[in-house]
Amino acid sequence: MPINEKIKEYISAWKRIILLSKRPDEEKFNLLTKLNFLGFVIVGAIGYIIHLVYVLLVS
């Protein structure tokens, strides 16, 4: 398969994705923002706990 056809298929696939996608309404956007923030807090807390355990075990 020539490179031109591969590129055309790739571009057409992305065009379909963009045409099918839509912007979230304000309620969905706020929910996603809260969930992302919650995920950051949870990952940060886990990292802090691991660091605290490491520091307590080493010293």
C-alpha positions as CSV (number, residue, x, y, z in Angstrom):
1,M,0.0,0.0,0.0
2,P,1.5,3.3,-1.1
3,I,2.3,5.9,1.5
4,N,-0.2,8.4,0.0
5,E,-3.1,6.0,0.5
6,K,-2.0,5.4,4.2
7,I,-1.9,9.1,4.8
8,K,-5.3,9.7,3.2
9,E,-6.9,6.9,5.3
10,Y,-5.3,8.3,8.4
11,I,-6.7,11.8,7.6
12,S,-10.2,10.5,6.8
13,A,-10.3,8.5,10.0
14,W,-9.5,11.7,12.0
15,K,-12.1,13.6,10.0
16,R,-14.7,11.1,11.1
17,I,-13.7,11.3,14.7
18,I,-13.8,15.1,14.6
19,L,-17.2,15.1,12.9
20,L,-18.7,12.7,15.5
21,S,-17.3,14.4,18.5
22,K,-19.0,17.3,20.3
23,R,-18.2,19.7,23.0
24,P,-19.4,18.7,26.5
25,D,-22.1,20.9,28.1
26,E,-21.3,22.8,31.2
27,E,-22.5,20.1,33.6
28,K,-20.4,17.4,32.0
29,F,-17.4,19.7,31.9
30,N,-17.7,20.5,35.6
31,L,-18.1,16.8,36.5
32,L,-15.0,16.0,34.5
33,T,-13.0,18.8,36.1
34,K,-14.0,17.6,39.6
35,L,-13.1,14.0,38.8
36,N,-9.7,15.1,37.4
37,F,-9.0,17.1,40.5
38,L,-10.1,14.2,42.7
39,G,-7.7,11.9,40.8
40,F,-4.8,14.3,41.2
41,V,-5.5,14.5,45.0
42,I,-5.7,10.7,45.3
43,V,-2.5,10.2,43.4
44,G,-0.7,12.9,45.3
45,A,-1.9,11.5,48.7
46,I,-0.6,8.0,47.7
47,G,2.7,9.5,46.7
48,Y,3.0,11.5,49.9
49,I,2.2,8.4,52.0
50,I,4.8,6.3,50.1
51,H,7.4,9.1,50.6
52,L,6.5,9.4,54.3
53,V,6.8,5.6,54.9
54,Y,10.1,5.6,53.1
55,V,11.5,8.5,55.1
56,L,10.3,6.9,58.4
57,L,11.9,3.5,57.5
58,V,15.2,5.0,56.4
59,S,15.8,7.3,59.3
